[in-house]
Amino acid sequence: MRTFRSYTYRDANFRICSSHFESAVSEIKKQRHLLEEYIAQDDSFRTSLKPLPLQKEAPDIVKRMHEASEKTGIGPMAAVAGTFAQLAAEAASVASAEEAIVENGGDMYIISKKPVTVGLYAGDNPLSGTLAFYITPEKMPVALCSSSSNMGHSLSLGKCDLATVVARSAALADAAATLAANSVCKESDIDPTLEKISTIPGIDGALIIKNTKIGMVGDLPELVKQRDSDFLLKITRDRHSDFNL
């Protein structure tokens, strides 16, 4: 049975499953410092809702976020949570961890030699907590990032219950999930949004839930019934958000 440990740093809430927890935590602190140093030189990176030119000598975290921003057409900070998750998991893996699963407010990066089941939470939607992705080892490492217009404190321009994107890059999956959630206001928006997301290079697949309609595109992990009775206890609740579990 997997054991997750919670970790909060500044305004970010993580759940980490790895034998090398401290390596992941150390990387989170390091990358946060590098990102803050970059933003101190270019505050527009923090606030822009569209891609920006990359400044000279940008750190790796900024480069990853910038690339995701360029591919999706939205601001670089839309990729921040997923990027942190991947960098932390990669650091644990480099430190010889056989498994590293890092979740940062609904954005996950998964490295494992064993199957991983990830439940889908869509707030008050009646489908919430009934479905999960069953991810097999051959599909890992992989990022699975989600965005919702109804949960969390991040800016959302849509009315989407849940948008989940799968990709090898967590920065890209995070930004694309935000783009998808921004693009869905009604059920009829699901199909054109999925078509748009599927054309982005590097995206493996996407799932969108609005009301009782589900849309899927691409090479997604197997969708199975959610059978975890402790599902709600495993959801990271952002202390800045106003949704209730």
C-alpha positions in Angstrom: 0.0 0.0 0.0 1.3 3.4 -0.9 1.9 6.1 1.7 1.7 9.7 0.8 3.1 12.5 2.8 1.8 16.1 2.7 4.1 19.0 2.3 3.2 22.7 2.1 5.7 25.3 0.9 4.7 28.9 0.5 1.3 28.8 -1.2 1.7 25.3 -2.7 0.3 22.1 -1.3 1.9 18.8 -2.3 1.3 15.1 -1.7 4.3 13.0 -2.2 4.8 9.2 -2.4 8.5 8.3 -2.6 11.2 6.7 -0.5 13.2 9.8 -1.3 10.8 12.4 0.1 13.5 14.8 1.2 15.0 14.8 -2.3 11.6 15.9 -3.7 11.2 18.5 -1.0 14.7 19.9 -1.5 14.0 20.3 -5.2 10.7 22.1 -4.6 12.5 24.7 -2.4 15.4 25.0 -5.0 13.1 25.5 -7.9 10.8 28.0 -6.1 13.9 30.1 -5.3 15.0 30.0 -9.0 11.5 30.9 -10.2 11.2 33.8 -7.7 14.6 35.1 -8.8 13.5 35.1 -12.4 10.2 36.9 -11.6 12.1 39.5 -9.7 13.8 40.4 -13.0 10.6 40.1 -15.1 7.4 40.4 -13.1 5.3 40.1 -16.3 6.1 36.4 -16.3 3.9 36.1 -13.2 1.0 38.1 -14.5 0.8 37.6 -18.2 -2.1 35.7 -19.8 -0.2 35.1 -23.0 3.3 33.8 -24.0 6.3 36.1 -23.4 9.8 36.3 -24.8 12.2 34.3 -22.7 14.9 36.3 -20.9 18.5 35.4 -21.1 19.9 32.7 -18.8 16.5 31.5 -17.7 16.5 28.5 -15.3 15.1 25.2 -16.4 11.8 25.6 -14.6 11.2 28.8 -16.5 12.1 27.2 -19.8 9.7 24.4 -19.3 6.9 26.8 -18.4 7.8 29.0 -21.3 7.6 26.1 -23.8 4.2 25.1 -22.5 3.0 28.7 -22.8 4.2 28.9 -26.4 2.4 25.7 -27.4 -0.9 26.5 -25.7 -1.0 30.3 -26.2 -1.7 31.1 -22.6 0.4 32.6 -19.8 3.4 30.7 -18.4 2.1 30.6 -14.8 -0.7 28.2 -16.1 2.1 25.6 -16.1 3.6 26.2 -12.7 2.0 23.5 -10.6 2.6 20.7 -13.0 6.2 21.8 -13.6 7.0 21.7 -9.8 5.4 18.2 -9.6 7.6 16.9 -12.4 10.8 18.4 -11.2 10.2 17.1 -7.7 9.5 13.6 -8.9 12.5 13.6 -11.2 14.7 14.7 -8.4 13.5 11.7 -6.3 14.1 9.4 -9.2 17.6 10.7 -9.7 18.2 10.0 -6.0 17.4 6.3 -6.8 13.8 6.2 -5.8 12.0 3.4 -7.6 8.7 5.2 -7.3 8.0 8.9 -7.2 4.5 10.3 -7.3 4.0 14.0 -6.8 0.7 15.8 -6.8 0.5 19.6 -6.6 -3.1 20.8 -6.3 -4.5 18.3 -8.8 -1.5 18.2 -11.1 0.5 15.0 -10.9 3.7 13.5 -12.3 4.0 9.7 -11.8 7.1 7.5 -12.0 6.5 3.9 -11.1 7.1 0.3 -12.1 3.7 -0.7 -10.7 0.2 0.3 -11.9 -1.3 3.5 -10.4 -5.0 4.4 -10.2 -5.9 8.1 -10.1 -9.4 9.1 -9.2 -11.2 12.0 -10.9 -12.8 14.6 -8.8 -15.1 17.1 -10.3 -16.6 18.9 -7.3 -20.4 18.8 -7.1 -20.8 17.1 -10.4 -22.7 13.8 -10.1 -19.9 12.0 -11.9 -17.3 13.2 -9.3 -15.6 10.4 -7.5 -17.1 7.6 -9.7 -14.3 7.3 -12.3 -10.5 6.8 -12.3 -7.6 6.3 -14.6 -5.7 3.0 -14.4 -2.2 3.8 -15.5 0.1 0.9 -16.4 3.9 1.0 -16.1 4.5 1.2 -19.8 2.7 4.5 -19.9 5.0 6.0 -17.3 6.6 8.3 -16.5 3.6 10.5 -17.2 1.9 13.7 -16.2 -1.8 13.9 -15.4 -3.0 17.4 -14.8 -6.5 18.7 -14.1 -8.2 22.1 -14.1 -11.7 23.1 -13.0 -13.6 26.4 -13.2 -15.4 25.5 -9.9 -12.4 24.6 -7.6 -9.2 26.2 -6.6 -8.1 29.8 -6.6 -6.6 30.0 -10.1 -8.1 32.3 -12.7 -10.6 30.4 -14.9 -12.4 31.9 -17.9 -14.8 29.0 -18.4 -17.4 27.0 -16.6 -15.9 23.5 -16.8 -16.4 20.9 -14.1 -13.2 19.1 -14.9 -10.6 19.1 -17.7 -7.8 16.5 -17.3 -4.9 16.2 -19.8 -2.2 13.5 -20.1 1.2 14.2 -21.5 4.9 13.4 -20.9 5.5 17.0 -19.9 3.7 18.1 -16.8 4.2 21.8 -17.8 2.4 21.1 -21.0 -0.4 19.0 -19.5 -1.0 21.7 -16.8 -1.2 24.5 -19.3 -3.4 22.5 -21.7 -5.8 21.6 -18.9 -6.1 25.2 -18.0 -6.7 26.1 -21.7 -9.4 23.4 -21.9 -11.2 24.5 -18.7 -11.1 28.1 -20.0 -12.7 27.0 -23.3 -15.7 25.1 -21.9 -18.8 27.0 -20.7 -21.5 24.6 -21.9 -21.7 21.0 -23.0 -21.5 21.8 -26.7 -18.0 23.3 -26.1 -16.6 19.9 -25.2 -16.0 18.4 -28.6 -14.4 21.5 -30.3 -12.2 22.0 -27.2 -11.0 18.4 -27.3 -10.2 18.9 -31.0 -8.2 22.0 -30.2 -6.3 20.3 -27.3 -5.5 17.2 -29.4 -3.7 19.3 -32.1 -1.1 20.6 -29.5 2.2 18.8 -30.1 3.1 16.6 -27.1 -0.4 16.0 -25.8 -1.3 12.3 -25.4 -5.0 12.7 -24.5 -7.6 14.7 -22.7 -10.9 14.2 -20.8 -13.5 16.9 -20.2 -16.6 16.8 -17.9 -19.4 19.3 -18.1 -22.7 18.5 -16.3 -23.3 14.8 -17.1 -21.5 14.8 -20.4 -18.0 13.3 -20.7 -15.7 13.8 -23.8 -12.4 12.1 -24.4 -9.7 12.2 -27.1 -6.3 10.7 -27.7 -4.4 7.9 -26.0 -5.7 8.0 -22.4 -5.1 5.4 -19.7 -8.0 3.0 -19.1 -11.0 4.6 -17.5 -12.3 2.5 -14.7 -14.8 2.7 -11.8 -13.6 4.5 -8.7 -13.5 2.0 -5.9 -11.5 3.8 -3.2 -13.7 4.4 -0.1 -11.2 6.9 1.2 -11.2 8.9 -2.1 -12.3 12.2 -0.6 -9.6 12.1 2.1 -6.9 12.0 -0.6 -7.9 15.3 -2.3 -5.6 18.2 -1.7 -7.7 21.2 -0.7 -6.1 24.5 -1.5 -6.5 26.7 1.6 -7.1 29.7 -0.7 -10.1 28.1 -2.5 -13.7 28.1 -1.4 -15.0 24.7 -2.5 -16.1 22.1 0.1 -15.3 18.4 0.1 
